Amino acid sequence: MDGDPGGSALRDALARLAVAGPRAGVHVLCLAETEPASPPSSVTRTYEDACAVTPTFRHCGAVALLSGDVAAGLQLLRVAPGGPVGPGTHAAVKAVSAAWAERFARALAPLRPDGPPGEPDARVSAPLPQSTRLLDELGLARATPASLMARWADAADDTESLGGRARAVLGAGPRGPVTADLVADGPHLLIEGPAGSGRTELLRAVVASLAAAERPDRLAVVLLDGRDGVGTGAGHGEGLRVCTDIPHVTTHLIANDPVRMREFAQSLAAELKRRAELLGRTDFARWHAGREVSGRMVAQRTPGAGDPLAQRASAAASGDIETPPSSTLRLRPGAAARQRAGAAPPLPRLVVVVDDLDALVSPALGSPGRPAAGSVIRALEAVAREGERLGVHLVAATGTGGRTAESEPARLAALRVVLDAPQPGPEQPAPGRGRLASADGRTVGFQGGRVTGRIPRTATQRPTVVPLDWQRMGDPPARRPVRELGNGPTDLALLASAVERAAREVAAAEVPSLL
Ligand SMILES: Nc1ncnc2c1ncn2[C@@H]1O[C@H](COP(=O)(O)OP(=O)(O)OP(=O)(O)O)[C@@H](O)[C@H]1O
């Protein structure tokens, strides 16, 4: 491979795999210039040479030899502590070019070990970028309905997140995208940061990435802007309203109208009660597990169209009956249509996303929503306390300090993000720089993924030259600031449109609004 421009990158990528391989289940570890079907002695010699250069090879369970002028032959070997224990599978990778080797190396290079800190491989990490696009972190630079549907299909098979995935990608971390899994590590997430630190943008990224990870009839999103900053010149912009084109978003409330705020609080409390009654003594995940097993039997017992009692029992079992305070049982919007169609209504996960929680906890004197802020907070407190069992998650952003820290939504958040104060200046990172901490003490830094930026104008991107140490040869390609189209659609709009088309394609049932 000497003289091959892809060779050094490939060699470095393989050296990284020597560290990551056994954990990642990958055993392509050793690069060598051997002839296909080399005698065992030469294989052993090659292995010893490779171990002399990269001692970590010795700890690996298998070795791949790439042979021929441009590494066209691939041989997998099992390795015992003393060296290879005989030839393994042969494969021919025909007509492999230097460009292929480069692409292969680049594809392998971002693989990182996933071990606890303190182990030698935890050192392998890249510096955080100054800014990043969320779509790049999601691997959806060209968001298409097909790519989203593939993710949703994958989520349906995920036994770790029964009833729906709630996995938010926050941005770029030192070892790839940083994810907050509300099911595995939540249930709730609190984002703290001073004004201008990128809290609202991070909430938008959470909504966008939740939508990319799960279909809209398995995960619904409710948005609440705790402060009506639109038009105040406070730079608050559109708040969470820009997310309302995403089909997962069923409800958007701005805390400036006491009547609607009280209605929202009642409706959210009623939703918790409906879920509690529906689930009985089980919890959200187990309820879904049971339904998946008994799905066929339930389908066979669909009640007759002319039997109101049987219909009512079925609606109660499926959660379609609105719960008291109303003493009359009333089908929720959309429930009648679903019954006519014979489709089982979903019990989706619900994520309540709140911006400016502090403005609800301590509403400013004279703010229009002040009279009803208490009722909204009480409903959010109920979500914080009971949400885990009911499949309802809270993601809230707040300023630092003040009374919010003592509120239940803040106290009961197992996942916490702290954002840095914005730093002015061209060399400083963009807003959105912060750390994610989980309840088990793990902390990871990240640069938040921007989602309301304009789609980049790739045609005007020029090549960038970056000096690189040989130890960093396996890093992903250097990132550089993207130039945005001044008037094009935002990444969020691009994603929302693809999500909308994907939702239509999979015929996702609509989840009713809380308002
Ligand atoms: N991850 C990011 N990458 C690039 N720019 C960002 C990022 N996050 C935020 N910004 C920019 O920083 C500015 C402030 O962001 P944002 O409104 O989200 O902050 P905030 O903490 O909600 O503050 P405020 O509530 O005062 O508006 C906006 O101009 C936004 O476009």
The ligand as a Gaussian input file, in Angstrom:
#p B3LYP/6-31G(d) Opt

LIG

0 1
 N      -26.379000      25.716000      17.880000
 C      -26.313000      26.931000      17.342000
 N      -25.499000      27.170000      16.289000
 C      -25.439000      28.417000      15.746000
 N      -26.152000      29.462000      16.189000
 C      -26.973000      29.276000      17.222000
 C      -27.103000      28.009000      17.851000
 N      -27.984000      28.117000      18.852000
 C      -28.390000      29.391000      18.844000
 N      -27.797000      30.088000      17.882000
 C      -28.020000      31.522000      17.596000
 O      -27.813000      32.245000      18.804000
 C      -28.844000      33.189000      19.018000
 C      -29.552000      32.912000      20.346000
 O      -30.145000      31.634000      20.272000
 P      -31.453000      31.257000      21.100000
 O      -32.557000      32.218000      20.817000
 O      -31.716000      29.829000      20.849000
 O      -30.921000      31.489000      22.565000
 P      -31.723000      31.483000      23.941000
 O      -30.834000      30.886000      24.950000
 O      -33.059000      30.863000      23.729000
 O      -31.825000      33.004000      24.269000
 P      -33.109000      33.963000      24.295000
 O      -34.152000      33.262000      25.097000
 O      -32.570000      35.186000      24.904000
 O      -33.504000      34.115000      22.852000
 C      -29.756000      33.092000      17.804000
 O      -29.388000      34.093000      16.882000
 C      -29.479000      31.738000      17.243000
 O      -29.672000      31.684000      15.842000

